[in-house]
């Protein structure tokens, strides 16, 4: 697994009813490659990964401008 370009640590709001929040998110090549607890996502950190700890901040779909790549009809 190649390292992520970006790792954000903080509260991550997901759209998964079974896991509505996570501790961290990793992004590689413009795609989310990992969402979960801090220790699982830290495995994606490499020497050139930008790591941002947002403390009490929150990451959600609106703040990251993430959009669905499909349309439900």
Beta strands, then each sheet from edge to edge (+ up, - down):
strand 1: 6-16
strand 2: 19-28
strand 3: 31-36
strand 4: 50-59
sheet 1: 3+ 2- 1+ 4+
end
